[in-house]
Amino acid sequence: MASGSRVAGKQQLECKDFRGYLKTLPVSALDKLYCHPATCLAIFRDLPLLARHYVMRLLFVEQPVSHTVVAAWVGAQAHSMHTKCTEILTSLRVWHEHSLPGGLPGWLLNEVFRTNLKVALLGGGDPWTGAGALNPDKHAKDTPFLENYAIERWECVLHYMVGSCGGAGAVSRDVVDILHHAGLMKSEGQESYITPAGFQFLLLDTATQVWYFMMQYLDTVETRNMELVECLTFLFQLSFSTLGKDYSTEGMSDNQQRLLQHLREFGLVYQRKRKSQRYYPTHLAINLASAVNKPSTHTPKLGYIIVETNYRVYAYTESPLQVALLALFCEMLYRFPNLAIGNITRDRVRKALQAGITADQRPVLPPTISDQIRLWELERDRFKFTDGVLYNQFLSQSDFELLRDYAKDIGVLVWDNAKKRVMIVTRAGHDDVRRFWKHHKP
């Protein structure tokens, strides 16, 4: 007998930082990235201070420098930091080992990286963005407009995740596919649900959300017949843009034009019309490569949520998104301009649990509330399902005990009833038990 198997594993949201993401790229992709000054400068400014010091000291030295000399640039107390920085520079292919005369090991800067970092630091080369000259924009957008536009577009994605009407129909199929690819949402039939990883995603600050989302987007560009290096290079170029300044689309490739339209939907750039010859990068694009490595400057207001021991929740907020997030766990009762009131109910909590969100993911709550939520969670965990094979119809008690003891000894026995001579072994252990029975049965 085989029972159905249901395993609800906890999804963990792993958000690599900028340097960690680059380390996952193939060697060929890294080498191509270094052909562009914007990429080299973005990587240089993300390096630890000591690693940047090494790069600057070697930037104009076009021959290998021995390991001993480089190590002598720091004191003995900084040995661990020296080791860490050499590993980072090596893994990013910023430098590589090169033998000196006499066979001594040394470091030599990547020649392509050296050349283009010089261009970035000292000037020269072609413009990174907006190569075409632009006339003054009669529809020019100021910084506050771009700030509001970026947040509005990004919150459409978050609204869709929590299932609120504010995001339904407001996102394209591309956004939906990326959310599913990232494991932030899952589908059952015609409906989509947020996952545990998706719930963790909603609790991140905006800069980290955008960075994680774009990592997942970049993971899919090759399936869209787009080149990863070209997309990454354009994103790095945007990170050096000026907020409030417009840039020309002249000279952009077809891949960059497609990427621009996707970024427009995510809120990273503003373009008045699809065919417009200019675009405005928003702060989401400008902070993309750097904000994820810095602590968030956003300080949440204390007392945003009040939870009473009678399961009543008071949320002082004007954000429809935050109210929709609360509605995942609460039955919303009243809505005022700056206040939403709801009740934590068993049905709402169980619905969240069914989506895979666990009690451990909830913020700090009064003990009465947190204990009750755990009890509701335990209601779903009373039964555990395991694939198994049923053995019965033994001719004697000794035959049953022989096979049962063997299954127990090898750790594959799930359940047995000696009185009825019935036992269940795991699906994985079935072959071993069957072979044993063929050799030992009367």
N, C-alpha and C positions, 0 to 999 in steps of 0.2 A: 504494500500500500504506500502510495506517495502522496504526501500532503503538499498543498501549495506553499511556496516560499515567499515570505515578505521580509525584506531586510531594509530597515530605515536607517541608513548610515548618516552621520552628521557631515554636512558639507562645510568645508572651511574655505574662507575667502583669503587667498594668498595674493597680496598686492606687492609685487616687486617694485623697488625704487628704480630710478632712472638708470643707475649703474648696473643694478641687477638685471634689468631687462636687456641692456646691451650685451651682457655676458651670455645671454641665451641665443644671440644671433650667430649664424654661421660665420666662419672666418672670411669667406668671400664677401658677405654682406658688410662686415666691418671695414674691409679694405676699400670697398666702393664708397662707403659713407665718408671716408677721410678725403675723398676727392673734392669735397665742398667745404669752404672756409666756415660756414655757419655751423656745420656739424662739429668741426674740430674745436671751435670756440665753446660750443655748448658742452662738450665733453670735458674740455679743459677747466671750465668754471665749476664743474661738478666734482672735480677731483679733490681729495683732502689737501689741506694747505701744504703739507710737506711734499706731496706728490707734485703739486704745481711748482713748488720751489725746484724740484729736480728737473722738471720739463724746461723751466726758464733757464736754468744753468746749462742745459744741454742744447738749447734751441739753436745756437750759432756754432756749436761744436760738431763738425761734420766727420767725426771719427769716433770709434768706440772709446768709452771711458771705463776703466777697470772697476770691478765690484768694490775693491778695497778703497778706492778714491771716493766713490759715491758714499760708502758707509762712513767715511771720515768727515763728511759734511754735517753729521749730527753727533751729539754726545752719546755716551753709553746708556744714559737713562732713557733715550728715545729709540732703543734698539727694536722694541716690539712694533712701534709705529713705522720704523724704517722697513721692517719685514713686511708689514701690511701694505705699505705703499708700493713696494717693489712688486708684490703679488698683483695689486690692482693694475698697475701700469703694464704688466706682462699679460694679464688676462684680457685687457682691452686692446692689446697689440699697439699701444702707444710707443713702446720700445720693445726691442728683442735682444736676445743674447748674441754677442759677436766676439769671436776670439781675437785677442791682441797678439802681437808678435811674442813668441815664446809660449803660446798656448794659454795665457792667462785669460779668464773669463771677463767680459766687459758688457756694458750696455750701449746700444746705439738706437737713437730715436728713429721711429718709422719715418722714412724719407717723405712719403706723401703727406703724412700728418704734419711733419715739420714745415713743409712748403706752404700748406694751406693755413696753418696756424699763424705763420708769419704774415700772410695776406690779411687774416682776420685782425691781428694785433697792430700791424703797421700800415694797413691800407693797400689799395690796389685791387686788381681783378674786376670782374663784372659785378653789377649791383645784385644783391641777393634776392630782393623782391621788388616788384613794380618797376620793371625795366623801362616801360613806356612812359612818356611825358603825359601828364593829366592836366586838363583845364580845371579851374575851380568848380567844385561840385555845387550846383544850385540846390541839391537836396542833401547838403552836408549834414552829418550826424555828429552830435557832441558826445562827450564822455558819459554823462548820465544816461543818455538814450541807449548807448551801446551796453552799459552795465545792465540796464533793465531788460534789454533785448536778450542778452546772454542768459540771464537768470530765468526769464520767461520760457525760452526754448529748452533749457536744460530741465526745468521743472516739468515740462510736458513729458519727458522721458520718465521722470520719477512718478508722476501722476499715473502713467500707464502701468507702472510696476505695482502700485498699490490698488489698482483697479478703480480709481475714482473717475468720475465722468469728465474731469478736467483734462485727462490725458487720452481718453478713449477716442479713437479716430484722428488724433492729432499727431500721431507718429507714423512713419512710413514702415514698409515691410523690412527695410534695411535695419532699422532700430530694433524691431521685434526679433529678427534673426540673430543680431549680435547679443541681445539679452539672453536668448536661448543658448547660443553658442557658449556664452560665459557661464552658464549654469545659474544665472540670476533668476530665471523664470523657467517653468516647465509647462507642458501642455497635457491636458487630459480631455480627449474628445475635442470639442470645439472651443474649450475654455483654457485660458492660461492662468497660472498661479505663481505667486512669488515663492521662492525657495528659501531655506535657511541662509544660504550665501547671499541671496538677494536682500534679506532682512538686514544682515550685517552690512551690506553695501549701502543701504539707506542711512545707517548710523554714522557713516564716514563723513568727513568734511567735503565740501564741494570740489576742491582741487584734487583730492585723492580719488573721488568718484570719477571725475573726468579723465584722469590719468589711467585708471583701471579700465574704464570703458574704451579708451583709445587703444590700449594694449590689445584688448580683445578684437577691436576693429582691425588693427594691423595684422592680427593673426588670420584674418579672413581675406585680406586684399588679393592674395594670389589666386584664390578661388573666383575672384571677380575679374581676373585677367589684368590685374594691376601690379606694378612692380613695387616691392616692399621698400627698396632703397630710395626710390624716387619719392614715395609717400613720406618716408621718414625725413628725408632731406627738406621737403617742403614744410613739414611741421617744425623742424629746427629753425628754418628761416623765419617762420611766423613768430617764433619765440623772441626774436630780436626786433620785432616791429614796434612801432610807436602807437600807443592807444590814442584813438581819435584821428589818426592819419589814414587817408585812403591810398590804396595801391592799385596799380594797373594789372589787368589780366593778360596784357599783351605778351606774347612769347611763351605762354604757359602751354605745356603739352596736353594731349587729350586726357591722360591719366591725372594730371594735376587739376584739370577742369572738373573731372568727375569727383576727385577728392574734395575740391572746393565746395561742390554742391552738397556733399555729405556733411562737411564741416558747417556749412550754413544751417543745415537742419539741426545739428547738435548744439548750435549756439556759439561755436568757436569763431565764426566770421559772420559779418552782416553784408548782404548783397541785396540791393533794392529789388532787382529783377534777375531772373536766371541768366538772361543774356547781357546783363549790365557789364560794362568794361572796367568797373572798379569794385573794390571790396574793402571792408574795414575789419581788421582783426579785433576781436574782443579780448577782455582780460583772461578769459578761459584759455585762449590759444597762447597768449603772451606768457602766462604763468605755467604753461603745460610742462615744460622740461625742468622747471626749478621748484615750483610750489610743492610738489609731492615730497621733496626731501627736506622741507622746512616745516617746523611746527605751525599749526594753524593759528592765524591771528584772530580767528573768530572766537569770541567769548560768549557762551550761552548765558542768557539771563537766569539768575537764580529764581527758583520758585515758579518756573514755567508750568510745571504740572503739580497739582495737589491730589494725592490719592488718600481717601479716607478708608477706615477699616470696614465700612459698610459697602465697599466696592464702588463707591461713587468717585468719579474722576472729574476734576476741574482743570481745564487747559486754557491758560491765558495766552492766546495767540490770534493773529489775524491771517495766518497762512492756511489756505485750503489744503495744501500738501500735508502739513503737520496734522490737521484734523483727519485727513484720509488715512494717515498712518495710524492714528489712534483707533480709527474705526476697524482696523484689523483685529483688535482685541476687545473693543467696547461697543456697546449698543448706544449710539449717539442719541441724546434726548433733546437737548436744546442748543441753539446756535445764536450767539449774539455777536456784535461787531468785533469784540476783542476777547470773547470767552466762549468756549465750547464745553458742554457738560454731557457726560455719559456714564454708563454703568458697565463694569467688567462682568460679563455673563459667561456661563458655562458653554453655551452654544458657540459664542464668538471665539472663546479660547480654544475649544475643541476644533473649530474650523482652522485656526492657525496651526494647531498641533498636527492636523491632518496634512497641512502643506509642508510639514517637516520642521517648523519653528519650534524650538524646545524651550522649556522653562528656564534653562540656564542662560538663554540669550536675553532675558528680560532685564531691565534696569533694576536698581535697588528699589524694593517695595516694602511696605509694612509687613512684618512677619505673618500676620493673619492672612494677607492677600497672597504672599508668595507661597505659603504652605498650601493654600487652597488650589492655587494653580498647579502645584506639583501633584496634588491628589488627582486633579483632573487629567494630568498627564499620565499618571500611573494607571488610570482607568483604561487607557489605550495599550498599556504594556502588560496587562494581565496575561495575555496569550502570546506565546512566541512560536513562530512557524518554522519548521525545519523539514527539508526534503528527507524522506526515509523510505525504507522497504520493510514490509510486514512479513514475518515468518510465523506460520501456524501449522496446524494439523500434524504435530509431532506424534509418533506412534508410542513413545514412552517418555516418562518423566526424565529418565537418564539422558535420552537424546536431547531433550530440551535444555537440560542443565549444562550438558557438554558444549552446545553451541552458544548458549547464553554466556557462559563463563569465558569462552574464547573471545566473543565480541566485547565483553567487559574488559578483558585483559589488554586488548589492542585499542581501547578507547573509542569504539564506534557504537556502543549500545546506547540507544536513546530512551527506551522504555521497555519494561517486561512485566508480565503477569504470570507467575509460576502456576497459579491455580488453573488458569485457562490455557497454559502452554502457548502463550503468545508473546512475541518480542518484535521490536522495531530497531533496525540499525540504520545508520546514516547512509545516504546515497553513495558517498565516497567510499564507505567501508563495505559496501555490498559485495563487491567482487572478491575481496579477501575472505569474507565469511562464507561465500558460496564455494570457493575453492577448498576451504578447510572442510566444509560439510561433505563435499564429494569424496574426499580422501578418508573420512572417518565415519561416515554413516554406515549402518549395518548392511 
